[in-house]
Structures are given as C-alpha cells and as structure tokens.
Amino acid sequence: MRSTSILSLYSSIALRSVSNPVPVSNPPVIRIDNATFYRQHPASEAASNPPLFPGLTFSLLSFPKNPQCWSVISPSSTAKTTFLEVLQGQHICIPPNARSFPYLSTDDVAAKDPHLRVPARAIQYVGFNGTSAAAGGSGLRGAYLSARYESRREETDFSLLDYLKGNTSLNPSEELVASGESVKIEETLRHVVQQLKLEALLDLPVGNLSNGQTRRARIAKALMSAPEALLLDEPFMGLDPPTTSTISSLLYDLAEMNNPRIILGLRPQDTVPEWITHLVYLESDHSIAHLGPKDVVLNALPNLRRPTSLQANHKINESKFELFISINQSANPLPDENAREVDEEPSKVPRGRPGPKSREEALIEMSGVEVKYGEKHVLGDWTKNYNYEVKRGLWWTVRRGSRWGIFGPNGSGKTTILSLICSDHPQTYSLPIKLFGRSRLPTPGQPGISIFDVQSRIGHSSPEVHAFFPRELTIRQTLENAWADTFRGKAILSHENDVVVDACLRWFERDLNPAFRGPDPADPAQHKKAVKPRSHPAKQVDAYLQRDIDWADTVRFGDVSVAAQKVALLLRALIKKPDIVILDEAFSAMDTVTRDKCMTFLAYGESVYLSERNDEPESAPERVETTLAKEKKVAIAGLEARQALICVSHLEEEVPEIVTEWMCLPEPNEGKRVRFGTRGKLKMKDRKWWDAMWKG
C-alpha cells in the first residue's frame, strides 16, 4: 500500500515543482544524443582509456505524460556506477554538445533554487555498494570498528537528527538556523523520518546505527535536499524484506510525482520493482546491451526477473565427490542445547553440510545475553523456553562444525551479536559470554582471553571491515593481512602461508585483477588448453601453478571494483582457516557468477569448479572435479569439519548452501521472541524455509 502522507507533503509545501504548472515544452532533465564517453580525453596517451557506452542515446523527461521510471542494471558494479556518473555530468562527452540538461536552464528551476542549475547539485548520486563513502564517509561510521559501541559521546558524535538537518559542524551558522528555511526543513524532516521509520533513531549517534539503518538514513538525507533527480545505486542492498518493500513504496511515491525523479541502480539478482517502467542493461565492458521499456528488456533477458539461487540450480554428481565430503557424511541432529528450541523438527544434515555434535567443543556460549543502552534493549529482550525452563535473554551455543545463519530485520541485533563474538563491543566483558571456553575477564582458576587471542581465531568479513580496511594495501597484502593483528600490522608469514596466498590469487585472478582479460584460469577446461593436447594432467597442473601473479603486488585494494574488494575480504576471512568464519553480507555487490564461484570455493576450495556448459548455454553450471584435486595439488580445500560458520544476509541467494541452522531475531522492543530452526529437511530449491522464517 502506498503511503499518503508523503503525497500530501510534497503537494502542500513549497518543495518544489508539484504546485507549479507543467511546462508546455517539457524539456528533459537529462538529454544524451548519440554520445560516447571517456574517463580521459581520447586524444590523451593514457594506456587504458576505453570508450564508455558508445553511441548512447538517453532522455529523462521532466514531466512525462506517462510515468517514466528508470533502472540501470549490470553484472558489473563499476559499469553501473559509471553510467550513473555520466547522467550526473561526469566523464568526458564526445561530441561535447551531445549531453545537455535543458530543464535545469529553465526559469522554473531558477525560481526554486538557482543552485539547481548546476547538474551536480540538481542530480544527486547516493551509493550503497560498499565503498568508503557508501559506508558512511566523513566519520559517519566513526574512527574505528568499536567506536560505535562506546558509551562516551564526543562533540563530533552527531545524532541522526543533526545529520538529517545538516548540523554536523561544531559552529553551525546562526543565520541558517534562524532563516525561514528552517520551517520547511522541519516539515520535510517530519514526513521523511516517518516514512523511513527513523523516529526511534533520531537521538542516536549516526555511528551507532546498523548497516541497514544507515542506508535508510542516507536516503532520507538525500530527500532533504530536494534534488530534481536522485540516482540511487543499489538502495536495497543490506535491507530486510519488509524495509525493502517500504522504501520501494516511498520511492515510487516520489517518482510518480517527479519530485525528485528516481533512477535506481540494481544488480541482476535484484528484483526489479513493479513501478519501474524502463530499463538499461549494461555489459561488463561498459557497453549498452538493452535500453527501453521494461517488458521489452525483460523479454530479451528472462533470467533478469529473479535469478534462481545457487542451491536451486547447480547440479552435482554426488558419486564423484566422495573424497571431498566423506568427512561430512554423518547425519547429525542439532546440538542438545538447541534441540528443543527449534521451530521445526530436527532433521538429518544433508551430505556435504557438516553438522555439529553435542560432544564437539563449544566455540561460543551465550547464556542469557541482554544488551541495553540505558533502558533501551537492542538484544535479548525476550523470554523463551530452553530445555523446559523459561529463561530470559539469548541462550545460544556454536560448536565446531556448525553452519549457522543469523537473520532478522534491520536493527534487530545481528551486528551486535557479531560485535560481541569479535570482542569489538565493550559489554563482552560483563555479559555471560564464553569464547573458546573462556570469558573475557579472569574467573577463579581460569585466566581471561585477550582480544588478540579471540580475533586471531576468527575470520571476519563485514560492511564495517570493508569500510575501515586500508585502501592503499595491495591485493597480496590484503590476503596476507589475515595473519596480522591489525589492518596495518605486519603479517607474520610462513612458507605454507605464502603457498595458500598464491593459490587464492591464481584461483581468483579473473575476479581480482582489473587488467585480466579472457576465460577464467581456474576453469579446468583452460588447464587442458594451456598445454599440448592429450598432455598428462600433471603438466596441466604445472602450467597452472606457474602462472604469473606479480600483478597482485601492484594492484591496490582501492583500485579494484567493489565486487573485487568483497572477494578479497572474503578470502582474507577464509585463508587462515580460523576456528570461526563470520560472513556478514560478504556476497553483496558480487554478480551472480562471482558469488556462486565464491560459495563453491567456501565449500570445496580448489577441489571443485563451477563450470559453464557450452553445449547447453541455458543450463545451470555444473560442479566438476578439478585437475588440482585429481593430482592432489590442492592448497586450500574449503571449510573443514573443525571450523564453524556464521553467515548474515537479507537475501536467500546470498546464504551459502552449507548453512543448515538458523536463528531469526525479532524487531527490538516489540515483545517478540527469537526463533531457531533448520533448513536441512527442505530441498534447497524450495524457498518455503526462507519465506516461513521471515513471516514468523
């Protein structure tokens, strides 16, 4: 259901063009006519300056007779973001007069705000794809990982209310505060905050917001400035389904009124909102594949509607992989301490998915955890029957070999749980939590466990790690950082560590090296082509192991795409084979092919490759045993039975198929309880477990 308050807001206040008559000429806000774009002038001697979107023709009308809502989709986050930058006026246009902004030159725009004549002011870009700016920028996330959990408030810890009003300087202008604009700001603020469900968060420091809450706040901030056009790059990534639906409805209300005009940047795996009328589909090489009405583009790209997840599509010949999954064949129920708290009957764990046994070592023990800030609960505000006894707070045990998924709405406490596990949260010291059998503080007869001991046994990839990770490190240094105490600490490496790093760089060269062109070198089919026909498999392996990976010593983390950065941080979390692997939104921003390759690597390492079937292009990829596995040259073989996995995601497609147990957290302060369950008894192509979990 579309809301009405947002409609009344923009029809009643002077927020801009709704009350103005529709111009007869109806000039477009953006007009591009047969243009080609370059990052540098084509006459320059730059080594790499390919043309961008050759022959592009595009028009965003100011007041179309029929609704015109655009979405830009691409498997490459770089191509998609570059296209949105072109619409904002960036990059060199050839010929120069092929791109113009006619509506911004009209008297109507000048009467609203003369500053809107400038395209960069009138057409605002807001990115949510995981870059430093998208993660918060300008101190929005704080100076370091644990800063958001500290109780002391600094002068620069601005509240969400200050952030939305623009009061983020220590000495704000008194003239601005006293101006008549403040009345409009207050009225706009009230409605925007209500629509995005931010009322309860206004007094919190922006650095204390969860990942999903921060995204909602940034959309609200963009709406406060009333631009003529708003370019939202992946606005739904990291949002739970209810919030996604709410924000989509809000954006439709705005787009329908052309105030502002909305253009969405989406990934191929994202659902295209029903209210979108036109699509642009970009290839990874920055060329236009399809552009036009949504129905026409969707007919040309049927898989764009909703790609089927890895677990639904990919077939595997179980008999071929006894070697890889023999250690995981035991049919284990849920651990004893969780057995009676599940909402489904405990089921056998499918082959290939390690399941915990009650006798396995407990890596994480939470015994009635409640996290509060003053009187406000953020985690554990419930009572639940555990083993026939009503207890308060979160009671949860993670044992070796377990594969957990943590789900729940934005702000339900998922990130808080992970911060307690990683000891970034200061309340870890006082709460009833044991990590690897020990508390953070000493107890009689047992010393406490230090933060360095904890974090040395955990591999962690998350939006927070992504936001703070040093951009100047090379790709090799990024992977080697797994053996360092801090992001900029010196890694202590052995020969065995170097071998594993080299193996990851070879396997993911296509995904990490921006200069790479050609088929994936990790594909076993390419191993055969690298040597003479019918050569012994050992020679194929030798040729593969001798690949040049010097590029990883020069390519910096900040120079690669967001998807490549996600891959690098995923490998950093896995490469050391830690006791606990935490993947928080680790697969977001990846295209489908890269995501599925990473999930296969998570489970099987170099032993299995997800191969496209050239004989049947429309068929799902198949998992094939690699030449490395046949020749016993595998350096990294995926998660081991002794390791535990904890995954957090809002998309079912981004939940690894090896996850078997789940915990769904309730919305805080609503009196609902946490729920536990397993998806082991359901076929992976059946989404019932996912839908039922969210419905509660």
Secondary structure by P-SEA (a helix, b strand, c coil): cccaaaaaaaaccccccccccccccccccbbbcbbbbbccccccccccccccccbbbbbbbcccccbbbbbbbcccaaaaaaaaaaaaccccccccccccccccccaaaaaaccccccccccbbbbbccccccccccccccccccccccccccccccccaaaaaacccccccccccccccaaaaaaaaaaaaaaaaccccccccccccccaaaaaaaaaaaaaaacccbbbbccccccccaaaaaaaaaaaaaaaaaccbbbbbbbcccccccccccbbbbbcccccccccccaaaaaaaccccccccccccccccccccccccccccccccccccccccccccccccccccbbbbcccccccbbbcbbbbbcccccccccccccccccccccbbbbbcccbbbbbbbcccccaaaaaaaaacccccccccccccccccccccccbbbbcaaaaaaabbbbcaaaaaaccccccaaaaaaccccccccccccccaaaaaaaaaaaaaacccccccccccccccaaaaaaaccccccaaaaaaaaaacccccccccccccccaaaaaaaaaaaaccccccbbbbccccccccaaaaaaaaaaaccccccccccccccccccbbbbbcccccccccccccccccbbbbbbccccccccccccbbbbbccccccbbbbbbbccccccccaaaaaaaaac
